Structures are given as structure tokens and as C-alpha cells.
Amino acid sequence: DGATYSRIEHAVSGVNQWTVGTRDTNDYYIYRETGSTNVLIPSGNVGIGNTSPQELLHVGAGADASGEIDTTLLVTKAGATNIAVRDSTSDSEGMFYVNSVGTYIGALTNHALTLQTNNAGRVRIDTLGLVGLGTTTPISELHVTRALSAGVTGKALAIFDQIEEQDIFTASASGT
């Protein structure tokens, strides 16, 4: 390819096993004899299984970039793509999965799924599929509650019709 390389090679019985080095474009690489590039660090980006990483960490062979401006981790693959995160101590595993049908997020093991804001659980789906808003222990298919504290006013639950601009159903501490 006409590039100038600086590298360290490891050979066994005269057969190159791996190479670590740089080339004149200042790309860093780890190269296996099979010809696959495992890691590249051009322009501050790292590619695993990718020779042209589009983000700070780009995992997978896809050449497309994320539509998000400030993406740090991009996982690409032709077809369905999955990211799994596992706590081997508690045997808990969650996933983020995308395919041609849609996007999925969830718990793969017998553990609840919690959505948080401001480092506090706001929505919880337990292992039976019961959904809690404002509670970590839902007791029905949809359990909505809020903390009772001084000065809290307004509706605890409201179903609103935007077309007719009116409440369909409301529930509050006052019973209205």
C-alpha cells in the first residue's frame, strides 16, 4: 500500500503470529497473521473488527456512522445487533437489541427492569410483567403512585385527550 511501517512482530518457527505497529498515517494496529485487523486507533478512534472506526469506540464491521453527533460507542453489524451487559456475581443480564422489526431493551434473566432519571427509579417492570410508576413494588398490571409529602399538589394520574383538550380520567389526593 506504499505506507511506511514501524512494527514489532512475533514469529513461531519462522511463521509470523502477530504484529503491533504504526504506519506513516499514525494509525496504530494489532495484526494477526490471518490478515484480520483487530484494533486500529486512527484519529483517536478505536475499531474492533473495523478498519475505519467512525466513533471513539466502533465495534463491528459496519461502515456506517451513528446519526447522533456525540456518539462515544457505536456497535454495528449487518443484520440484528445486540449489546449484553452481565453481572456474573448476581447472574443478572440485560440487553439492548436492534433488528429490522424494532428496538428492544430488557432484562434477559429473572430480574426487574428499571428506568431511572436523576439516579432514582421512575418506572419498574418486575419479573411478572407488572409495571410500576413511582413504585418499585407494583401490585397490578399498571400501578401508579407518588410519594406523599408536604406541599405536593396536582394530579397523581391523568389521562388527557389532546384533541378535545380535556381530562378523560384523573386521580388525586383530594379524590377528584
Secondary structure as GFF3:
##gff-version 3
##sequence-region A 1 176
A	DSSP	beta_strand	5	12	.	.	.	ID=ss1
A	DSSP	beta_strand	15	23	.	.	.	ID=ss2
A	DSSP	beta_strand	28	32	.	.	.	ID=ss3
A	DSSP	beta_strand	37	40	.	.	.	ID=ss4
A	DSSP	beta_strand	46	48	.	.	.	ID=ss5
A	DSSP	beta_strand	57	59	.	.	.	ID=ss6
A	DSSP	beta_strand	73	75	.	.	.	ID=ss7
A	DSSP	beta_strand	81	87	.	.	.	ID=ss8
A	DSSP	beta_strand	92	98	.	.	.	ID=ss9
A	DSSP	beta_strand	103	107	.	.	.	ID=ss10
A	DSSP	beta_strand	113	117	.	.	.	ID=ss11
A	DSSP	beta_strand	120	125	.	.	.	ID=ss12
A	DSSP	beta_strand	131	133	.	.	.	ID=ss13
A	DSSP	beta_strand	142	144	.	.	.	ID=ss14
A	DSSP	beta_strand	157	161	.	.	.	ID=ss15
A	DSSP	beta_strand	166	171	.	.	.	ID=ss16
###
